[in-house]
Amino acid sequence: MGQKTVRFSDLSEQLVTDGTALVRIVVHEHPELDGQPVELEAHVDEVQAITQAALPQVAVLDLHLPGEAEPRRVTLDATAFDKLATSRPMAELLIAARPARRAPKPREAKASRSRPTAE
C-alpha cells in the first residue's frame, strides 16, 4: 500500500496537481499578525500576482506622533517619500541626517525616570 500526498495552496485552497513546487511565502508584517512571522504556501502562478503588485522601491518609516505611546510604522513608495523633500533632494537629507536613537523599552524608561539625579 502506498501513500499519496495532496497539496493545496494556502491562498486559494486550490488543489495543486500539476507537479509544480509550492512557493514558500514568509509574511513578516501585516496588521493581523501579532509580531511573529508566519509561513504560507502557494502555487507559483498565484505568486506572480504578488510580484506584479509589489512596489519597486519602498521607504519604511516609524512615525512618532505626539500623544501616541508607540510609533506607527508606514511603508510607502520611495518616490512618493522623496517628493516630500522640497528644499534639497531626499538623498542629501538622508546622508546628512543623524543616526536614529533607540527608543527606551517601557521598563527601562520607568527605571531611568525614577533614579535620583545628582545635583
C-alpha positions as CSV (number, residue, x, y, z in Angstrom):
1,M,0.0,0.0,0.0
2,G,1.4,3.4,-0.9
3,Q,0.7,6.9,0.3
4,K,-0.4,9.9,-1.7
5,T,0.4,13.5,-0.6
6,V,-2.2,16.0,-1.5
7,R,-1.1,19.7,-1.7
8,F,-3.2,22.8,-1.5
9,S,-2.4,26.5,-1.9
10,D,-2.9,28.3,1.3
11,L,-4.0,31.4,-0.6
12,S,-6.7,29.9,-2.8
13,E,-7.2,26.5,-1.1
14,Q,-7.0,25.0,-4.7
15,L,-5.5,21.6,-5.2
16,V,-2.0,21.7,-6.7
17,T,-2.0,18.7,-9.1
18,D,0.4,19.8,-11.9
19,G,3.6,18.7,-10.1
20,T,4.7,22.3,-9.6
21,A,6.6,23.0,-6.4
22,L,4.8,25.3,-4.0
23,V,6.3,28.7,-3.3
24,R,7.1,29.4,0.4
25,I,5.9,32.8,1.5
26,V,7.1,34.3,4.8
27,V,4.9,37.2,6.0
28,H,6.9,39.4,8.3
29,E,4.4,42.3,8.8
30,H,0.7,42.5,8.4
31,P,-2.0,44.3,10.5
32,E,-3.4,40.9,11.6
33,L,-0.1,39.5,12.8
34,D,1.0,39.7,16.5
35,G,4.6,40.3,15.6
36,Q,5.6,36.8,14.8
37,P,6.3,35.9,11.1
38,V,4.1,33.2,9.6
39,E,4.6,30.9,6.5
40,L,2.2,30.2,3.7
41,E,2.5,28.1,0.6
42,A,1.0,29.0,-2.8
43,H,1.1,27.9,-6.4
44,V,3.7,29.7,-8.5
45,D,1.0,31.2,-10.7
46,E,-0.6,32.9,-7.6
47,V,2.8,34.4,-6.6
48,Q,3.0,36.1,-10.0
49,A,0.2,38.4,-8.8
50,I,2.3,39.3,-5.7
51,T,5.4,40.2,-7.8
52,Q,3.3,42.3,-10.2
53,A,1.6,44.2,-7.3
54,A,4.8,44.8,-5.4
55,L,6.2,48.3,-5.1
56,P,9.6,48.5,-6.9
57,Q,11.2,50.5,-4.1
58,V,9.8,51.4,-0.7
59,A,10.6,53.5,2.3
60,V,9.7,52.1,5.7
61,L,9.2,54.7,8.4
62,D,8.3,54.9,12.0
63,L,6.2,57.9,12.8
64,H,6.5,59.0,16.5
65,L,3.3,61.1,16.7
66,P,2.5,63.3,19.7
67,G,0.2,61.7,22.2
68,E,0.8,58.2,20.9
69,A,2.8,55.8,23.1
70,E,4.0,53.6,20.2
71,P,5.4,54.7,16.8
72,R,3.3,53.9,13.8
73,R,5.1,52.0,11.1
74,V,4.3,53.0,7.5
75,T,5.5,51.7,4.1
76,L,5.2,53.9,1.1
77,D,6.6,54.2,-2.4
78,A,10.1,55.6,-2.2
79,T,9.5,58.1,-5.0
80,A,6.4,59.5,-3.1
81,F,8.6,59.8,0.1
82,D,11.4,61.5,-1.9
83,K,8.9,64.1,-3.2
84,L,8.3,65.3,0.4
85,A,11.8,66.8,0.4
86,T,11.3,70.2,-1.2
87,S,14.4,72.2,-0.2
88,R,17.0,69.6,-1.0
89,P,17.0,66.1,-2.6
90,M,16.0,63.3,-0.2
91,A,19.4,61.6,-0.8
92,E,21.2,64.7,0.6
93,L,18.8,64.8,3.6
94,L,19.3,61.1,4.4
95,I,23.1,61.4,4.1
96,A,23.2,64.4,6.4
97,A,20.7,63.0,8.9
98,R,21.8,61.8,12.4
99,P,21.5,58.2,13.3
100,A,18.2,57.2,14.9
101,R,18.1,57.0,18.6
102,R,16.9,53.7,20.1
103,A,13.6,54.2,21.9
104,P,13.9,53.0,25.5
105,K,11.9,50.0,26.4
106,P,9.0,50.8,28.7
107,R,10.7,49.2,31.7
108,E,14.0,51.0,31.1
109,A,12.2,54.3,30.7
110,K,10.5,53.9,34.0
111,A,13.7,53.0,35.8
112,S,15.6,55.9,34.3
113,R,12.9,58.3,35.4
114,S,12.8,57.1,38.9
115,R,16.5,57.3,39.5
116,P,17.6,60.2,41.6
117,T,19.7,62.7,39.8
118,A,23.0,64.1,41.1
119,E,22.8,67.9,41.5
